[in-house]
Amino acid sequence: MQYQSFLIKYAEIAIKGKNRHIFEDALVKQIKIALRKVEGTFSVTREYGRMFVSAQGDYDYDEAVEALKHVFGIVGICPVEVSDVDAPDKLKEKAVSFFGREYPDTDKSFKVHVRRLDKRYPLDSQQLNAMIGEAILEAYPSTHVDVHEPDIMLQVEIREKVYFYSHVIPGPGGLPVGSGGKAMLCLSGGIDSPVAGYMIAKRGIKLDAVYFNAPPYTSERALQKVIDLAAVIAKYTGPIYLHNINFTAIQMYIYEKCPHDELTIHMRRYMMRIAERLARDNECGAIITGESVGQVASQTMASLQATNEVCTLPVFRPLIGFDKEEIITVSKKIGTYETSILPYEDCCTIFVAKHPVTKPNVDVIRRHEKNLSEDIDRLFEEAIATDEVIIVGKEDVRQMA
């Protein structure tokens, strides 16, 4: 059957106390943004503890569900049949009719769960459960009740209207994007950083991103790979402003002036400095990386301390305790894995020492960084000036001057 409405369930938002309306407003906004891409016209309304999406006329059901499945804050998408509030006998008839249309093969177990939000209704939830369950058994003798593990859970919610549903399509959970501020994601072409961006966005944080390009050592295909990864994340977050920074001159200067076993540490320190500059210029409150303790030499505790030192903004590392298989599992779930493993190298993988230091001494790193003092400030500003902003996640990916 073609549903015209969806009941939207959320979880964590419901415990936000006096700030709850802020999160609800943010969720309504994100639902409306997601549905802009769907053929059809929709309204979004809310009642206590629930939101409702209603189609005004014809629409593409599969597209609408797919769009809602990418909205952080939603835990359940329930296609519903909506009815006016009627007397118990009429309500019982509608429930039986709905059950039969939904399940022509009635050789199944079921349970009825009624939520009576409108306390003026003459029967309470337990009475309604018994009444509707009995009516279904009479109408469809091949059914039977199972209150523990039913094949069918018939849900009835009595509010200003009555809502019948039995399917709950899982949403991504979390908090609506924009309810937690904005952060700058250090986005490479690897597996980890897109997953890190997804996980922080799930906590309600809007993303900008920065990619460090190193032409001619990295190709246009490597940049396109990162744009494609940002596009997957943007299905959940909305448009992402991707800052494409030419990092070649800084990398080559570090290569000439610093010990080769420390190359990655020095390069990452300057990446973090640039990321922080862009973050501040774009009103971001934190930096996000895909680092995981011990995964590579630059991600040991000592190495992370050495790169952290140059930042005053907080650095969020949501993957810090994940192993690689756990990260891969999430990347496959969100759809970034196949793009991440394409063989186009980024600047982090090209300038890697054969034997990188794993326990850098911060004092030694600072001392060797003085070797860069002659030109590094100029090169830093020149790198910032190369910033090319690519808006990812709109129908037309366009560039800004």
N, C-alpha and C positions, 0 to 999 in steps of 0.2 A: 504494500500500500504506500501511496505517496503522502508523506507527512508535510505539513505546512509549518510546523513549529518544533523547536528543540528546547528542552529544559537543560540548562547548564548548571552543573554542580561544581562547587569549589570547596576547598577544605581549609587550608591554612589561613585564608583571608578571614574566615569566620571567628578566629580567636584574636583579632587585632584590636578589640575593645573600642575605645573612643576614636581611634584612627581608622576604623574599618571602612568608613565611607570613602576615604582616600584611595584605598586599594580597590574598592568596588568601582569607583569612577575610572580608575586606570584600566581595570579589566574591561569595562564597557567600551572604552576608547580603543583598546587593542582588538576586541572582537569586531568593531566597526571597521577598523583598518584592514583586518584579515579578510572580511567579506567584500571589500571593494573589488577584489580580483575575481569574484564569483558572479556568473551571469544571474541576474535577478535583483530584486529590491527587497531589503530586509529592515525590520525594526528590532531594536534591542531594548528590552524593559527589565526591570528587576523588582522582586519582592523579597521579603526577609529570607535570607539564606539561599536564594536561588536567583538565576537570571534566565530570561527567555528570549530566544531568537525566533522571529516569525517572518516567513516569506510572504511578500505582498504579490501574489500571483505566481506565475510559472518561474521555476528556478532549476538549477542543476544540483540535484541532491548530493551526488558524489563529490562535486567540487566544494560544496558548502561544508560537508563533513571533513574533507581533507584540510580545508582552511582552518576550521575550528580545532583540529587535532594539533595545530602548530601554535596555539595561543597559550603561552605560559599563564598559569593561574587556574586553568580549567582542569578538573580531575575526571569529569564525566560528561559525555554528550548524549543526551537521551532524546531520541525521536518520540514526540508525544502526540496523542490525540487530545484535543482540547474540547471541553464541553461546558455548558452552563451548569450551575449547581441546581440539582433537582432533588425531589423527595427520594427517600431511600429505595423505594421500589423501582423508580425510574433509573436511579444510579446503578442499581443491581443489573438491570437490563442492558445498560450501556457497557458495563464491565464484561458481561457475558458475550455481547456482540463483538467487542474489541478483541477478546480472547480468541473467538472463533475466526475472525479475519486474520489475526496474526499467526495462528497455528491451526491450519486446516487438518494437519495430522495431529489429532488430539490424544494419541496413545503416549502420553507423557505425564510426569509428575509435576506438581505445581505448588506454589505457596502464594498467598495474597498478603501484601503488606500495605496497609492504609496509613497515611499520615493526615490527620485532621488538624490542619493549621487554623482553620476557621472554627473556633470553639463554639460558635452558635449552632453548628450543625446538630440535629437532634440525636444522632447516635454517636457513640465514641468509637475509637479506632478498633478496639477488640470486637465490638458488636458488628462493625462493618466487615472486618476480616471474616468472621464466621458467616455472615449473611451472603457475601459475595462468593466465598469458597463453596458453600452449600449449593448456590445457584449454578456454579460452573460444573460441579459434580452431577447435578441433575440434567443439565443441558448436554454434557459430554461424558457419558458413562464410562468411556475408555480411559479417562483421566483418573489420577489418584493424588492425594495430598502427601507431600514429603516436606516437613518443616525444617529439615536439616540440610539436605543437598538436593533441592528441587531442580528439575530440568528447566522450569520456567518460574521466574519471580515476577508476578504481576504487581506492579506498583501503582497505587492510586494516591494522588495528593489533592486534598480539598483545600483550596485557597479562595480567592475571589472567583476563580474558575476551577474546574476539575480537570486534572491531568492524568491520563492513562499511559503507562509505558512499561515495557518489559526488557528493553535492550539498553545497555549502558556501554557506550563506546569510550575507551580510555582516552583521557587527555594527557598532556605532558606534566601537569602539576606545577608546583613552584608558585611564583608570584608574578603578577603582570609586569611586563617590561616598562620601565620608566618610573616605577614606584620606588626604586632604590637608588636613583641617581644615574651617573654615566661614568664609564671607565674606558681606558685605552688598551686595546688588545694588541700584543705583539704577535702578529700573524705571519707564520712561515708557511711553506708548502708541505710541512710534515703532518704526521698523524695527531700530534699532541695539542698544538695550539688551537685548532678549531674546536676540539672537545673542551678545552679550558674555557673558550669563549662561550660555548653553549651552556656550560655548567654555571658560569657566573651570571649569564643572562637569565637563566632559570630562577635566580634569586631576585629578579626584578630590576636588573641593571641594564641600561641601554649601552650599546657598544659603538665606539669608533675603533678603527684599527690602523696599525702601521705595518708596512712591509718594507724590508731593507733589500733593495735591489743592488746588484753589482755588475752592471754591464761593463765590458763584453763577456764577463765570466758567467753571467746568468743570461738566459735567453728571454725573448718575449713570451715563449711558451711557459716559462716558469712564472712570469707575472700573471698570465692568463689562468694558470692553475690556482694561484692565490685568489684571483677574482672569483673563480668558480667555487672555491671553498667558502669565500665570504657570502656568495649568493645562497649557498645551502643554509648557512647560519641565519641569513637575513629572512628566511622563511619563518623563523621563530621570532626574530627581533625587530623586524621592519628594516628600512633602509640603513645601510652601514656606510659611513664615510671612511673610505680606505685611503690612507696617506701613503703614497709610493715615494720612498726616499732613495736617492742615489747615494750609496754608501761606499762606492769603489775607492774614492780618493782617501778616505779615512782608513779603510782596510789596508791599502797599499802602503800608506805612511806607517801604520802600526807594524806591518810586515818588515819594513826597512829598519825601524828604530827600536823594536822591542824583542826580547828573547823569544824564540819560536815556540818554546814549550808553554809560554804564557799568552800566545796569540788570542786564543778564544776568550780568555778572561778580559783582556784589554778591549777586544772588539765588543764584547757584551756590555762592558762598562759604558762604552760610548753609545751603543744602541739604547741602553737604559736612559742615558742622559737625553738623547734625542726624543725618546718616547715620553719622558717626563716633560720636556719643553712643549711638545705637541699636546700632551694632556692638559697642561695648564692653559695653553692658548685656546683650547677647545672646551674648557670648563669641565674637564674630567677629574674625578676625585680619586682615582687609583689607576694603577697599571696592572694588566693581567698577562701572565706568561703560562706556558704549558710545561713548566719544569717539574720533574719528579726526582726525589732524592735518590742519588746514586745511579741514575739511568745512564748518564755519560759523564765524562771527566768534568765538564763545566757545571754539573749539577750535584757535586758533592756538597756537604755542608759548608766546608771551607770556601768552595768556589761560589756558592750562593751568597755567603757573607761578603765576599769580595765584590760581587756585582751589586748587592743590595746597598752597599756603602754609599754609592753615588746618588741614591734617590732619597728624597724627603717625602714624596707621596707614598702611601702604602702600596705594596706589591702583593697582589692576590695570586696564589698558586693553587688552584683547586685540585690539581692532580698530584700534589706533593707526596701523598702516601699510596698512590696507585702503582701497580706494576703494569708492564706493557700490555699484557693480555686484557687486563681490565679496561685500559684505555681503548684498545682496539674494539672491544665489545661495544663501548659507547659510540665509537666512530661509525661502526656498522649500523647501529640503531638509528643514528641521526642522518646517515647518508653521506658522510664525508670520506669514508675509508677508501673507496675506489678511486677517488680523485687524489687523495693524499699519497697513494703509492705510485702515481705516475712518475716516470723517471726523469723529472726535470729538477735539477739541483738548485738550491738557494744558496745565498752567500755564507750561511753558517756551515754548510757541508763542503765548501770549496777550500776555504783557508783554514784547514785543520792540521795541527802539528802531528807528526808520527807518534810522538810520546808526550801528550799534553800533561801539564802539571795537574795533579788531583788534590793537592793540599796547599794551595797558594797561601803565602804569608802576605797579609794585607799591607804591612809596612814595606815589604819588598816590591809589591805591585805598585804602590804609590811612588816609590823611588824610581822604578823603571819607567813609570808614566811621565816622569819629568823629561825623559828623552824626547817627548813629543811637544814640548813647550813652545818650540819655535813657530810651528805652523798649525797646531791642532785647533786653536780657537778660530782661525780663519777657515779651516776646512770644515769645522763644525757649523759655522754660519752658512757656508756655501752648501752644505748638505741640507740644512733646513730650507734654503732657498730653492732647492730642487723639488720641494714638496708638490706632488701632483695628486689632487684629490679626485678619487673615482667614487661616484655614488653607486653603490651596489644594492640591488634589491628593489629597484623600481623597474617598471616594464622596459624603459629605455635606460641602459647603463650609459651615463654621460659623464663627461669630464668638466671640471670647473677650472676657471682661470685662477 
